[in-house]
Amino acid sequence: MNREVNAKKFKPRLEERLADLVSKLGEIDEDLKERGTEADFEERATEIAGDEVLEGPGVQGLREARQINAALQRIEDGTDGYCVQCDEEIPKKHLELLLHSPLCANCMSNAE
């Protein structure tokens, strides 16, 4: 796999996904900040449950954003498209499914 071709193909998609995540995380953060103003115990209990629902996607979004930032750094370093553990080429189809994947399928299956 030509590392430069890979970067040209996947970098815009990664940047777009990162922008979407940052926007969604901002919305979640604002929703969480707006809560907590009700004095009624029952309403506050409902809000706390809602906070937990919002926090799950927020944590997942932060994790994915970190992974995308790492992938963008690998593009800058010229190491994208190659497994960070074994340095084997990551198949294009694997990257198309998971753009920010740092591992080849073999290392990924061994990590589980």
C-alpha positions, 0 to 999 in steps of 0.5 A, spaced: 500 500 500 502 506 498 502 510 504 501 517 501 495 514 497 492 512 503 493 518 506 490 522 501 484 518 501 482 517 508 485 524 511 479 528 509 474 522 511 477 522 518 477 530 518 470 530 517 468 524 522 472 528 527 469 535 526 462 531 526 464 528 533 467 534 536 460 538 534 456 532 537 460 532 543 459 539 544 452 538 544 452 533 549 456 537 553 451 543 553 446 538 554 449 536 561 451 543 563 443 545 562 441 540 567 441 541 574 437 547 575 430 543 577 429 543 585 424 538 584 427 531 587 423 527 582 425 531 576 432 531 578 432 524 578 430 523 571 435 528 569 440 524 572 438 518 568 438 522 562 445 524 564 447 517 564 444 516 557 448 522 554 455 520 558 455 513 554 455 516 547 460 522 550 465 517 553 465 513 546 465 519 542 471 522 546 475 515 545 473 515 537 476 522 537 482 520 540 483 514 535 482 519 529 487 524 532 492 518 533 490 516 526 491 523 523 498 523 526 500 517 523 498 520 516 502 526 518 508 521 520 507 517 514 506 511 518 498 510 516 496 504 513 501 499 517 500 496 524 503 499 530 504 493 533 507 488 527 508 494 522 505 489 517 500 493 512 493 493 514 489 491 508 485 497 504 478 493 506 480 493 513 481 501 513 475 502 509 471 499 515 475 502 520 478 508 518 482 510 524 484 502 525 491 502 528 492 494 528 492 489 522 486 484 523 491 479 526 494 483 531 487 486 533 484 479 534 490 477 538 489 483 543 482 481 544 
